[in-house]
Amino acid sequence: MVGFSFDPENVQAEMAQIKTVASEYFRRWYYAEEFDAYWNEYHEKQVQAGLETVMTELQTQVDAWKTAK
């Protein structure tokens, strides 16, 4: 998608929360004894932080970009 640039303005709060969750979990990533459970917990925290909202915004912008081309 050469030429596309995501504008995070509409999802800044969600992006900040996602980044916080990622930093909390990244530090412990290599020490997780039960990787699958750890991954599921991490993913759920990302969803709670607004991951799906960011994904929806990204898709909206991609669709608008493709339509404009």
Order of alpha helices (4+ residues) and beta strands (2+ residues): alpha-alpha-alpha
